[in-house]
Amino acid sequence: MLHGDFGFANNKGSHILGYLVPSEHNDVRPGHRLYNWVWYRITDERLLAEIMTDRNGRAAGTRFPKACSPTGGSSTFTVKQRTCFHCPSGKLSRRQHSLSPRRSATLASDHMVAGCVAIIGDAAAIPRPHTAARTSKAAANALALADELQATPGDVSAPLARWEPDQVALGKHLRQQGSQTGDYLLFHRPPLAKVG
């Protein structure tokens, strides 16, 4: 049922999506691709601490390394899966043998330049994954910076000063867009209308 589709399932406080990705060696032939799924959910700090504990009882911080899988909170997690999704996405998620939980974080810097140093990509702004824009944002940062530097050969300060405002604005726009999209999907709250 999910084959070939970009699937979504929403429930209050919970949102799951899935899509096909290339398998090993970038194989994209039908029947050889993998199905990647991501489940966003709101949780309390107690359960989050449980989920973010590895097999050895160590807190994992914001994400688990591939070599170490979580066990904490797994029974509670499975119960939540059963109650949140009664659809193909739920069945798919319950077949997963190991999980890779992560805390979601956002960032949008007020400044991306200090002297002759510039930060780009995730170092400068991290929108929520709902935007699907982190890679394209990093590329946009780099391409715009290259254009500005080429426009004034031999000068770094002026190109950086011209480059920074638009890139800071892009990061803040994506952070807002991601937050509004996530709030809509997780809480069914429509985006706030702009005034003026």
Buried (B, 14 or more C-beta within 10 A) or exposed (E): EBEEEEBEBBBEBBBBBBBBEEEEEEEEEEEEBEEEBBBBBEBEEEBBEBBBBBEEEEEBEEEBEEEEBBBBBBEBBEEBBEEBBEBBBBEBBEEEEEBEBBEEEBEBBEEBBEEEEBBBBEEBBBBBBBBEBBEEBBEBBBEBBEEBBEEEEEEBEEBBEBBBEEBBEBBBBBBBBBBBBBBBBBEEEEEEEEEE
